[in-house]
Amino acid sequence: MPSYLLAQVISLLVMIVGWLIMVGGTFFAFTYIDKTKMAALLPAKFGSKLLLVPEWLFYLPSAAVFVVGLLIVAFGHLVQTSIDNSRFTAETAQILELIRVRGL
């Protein structure tokens, strides 16, 4: 019966990366992307126009990073579920073969 150890490790690493992106990336985007910092980096002509943009628009990168991280975590869980399903199917087939051979 296959152990799927490599696939389990890869799915665990994918989930860890997803959580790091979701938590760390959201914190980074929320902390370092705001209207005043962006306006200070641009020339005065564009910076003054940037100040007219609503504040909530600058929270969109944080939301996008959170959603991407969440999708990566979900993918890692999906792979883990597929591995568990494959293992269960192999165990069930092995038990059914034993029952058939022994005539139980």
N, C-alpha and C positions, 0 to 999 in steps of 0.2 A: 504494500500500500504506500503510495507516495506521501511524503511529509510536507511538501510545499513550503519548506523552511525559507528558501530564498524569496519566494513571493510574499510570505508573511513579513519578512524584514523590509522588503521594498514598500509594502503597503504601510507599515508602521512609519517608515521614513517619510513617505508622502504625507501622512497625517501630521507628523511633527512639523514638516515644512509648512503645511497649510495653517496650522495653529500659529506658527511664528509669523507668517505673513498676515494672518488675520489680526493678531494682537499687536505685534511690533510695527507692522506697516500702517495700521490704522492709527496707532499712537504717533508715529512719525509724521504721517500726512496731516493729522489733526493739529499737531504741535507746530510744524514748520511751514504749513501752507495757510497763510491768512492774508487778508486784504492789505494791511499796512506794510507787511514785509514785501509783498509783490509790488506794491506801488513804489516802494523805496528803491527797488532794483531797476525799475523802468525809467526812461527819460521823463521829464516833467510833463511833456505833452500827453503821453500815454498814461502816466501815473494819475493825473487828475481825472482822466476819463475812467480809469479803473476804480476810482473811489465811488463812482456812480453805480457800479454793479452791486446788486444785493449781496449781503453777507452770507446768506445760505448757499450761494453758488460755490463758495470756497470750501464747503463741507462735502461736496460731491466726490472729490478724490478720496476722502476717508471712506465714504460709503462704497465706492468702487473697489477699493483695496479690501474692505471687509467682505464684500460679496465674492471676490476672486478667492480669498483665503477660505471662505466657507465652501465654495465649490471644490477646492482642492481637498479639503478635509472630507467632504462627502464622497469624492472619488476614492480616497483611501479607504473609507469604510465600505464602499461598494466592492472594492477588490477583496477586502477582508471577508465580506459576506460570501463572495463567490468562492473563495478558498474554503471556507467552512462548508458551503454547500457541496463542493466537489469531494471533500473529505467524507462528509456524511453519506454521499451517494456511493463512494467506494466501500465504506464500512457496511452499508446496507447490502450491497451486492455480495460482499464476502460472507455475510451472515446467511443470506439466502442460498448461496452456493453450499455452505455447510449443511443447511437444513435439507437441501435437495440430495446431497451425497449420502447423508446419514439416514434419510427417509423419515425424518421426524414430522 
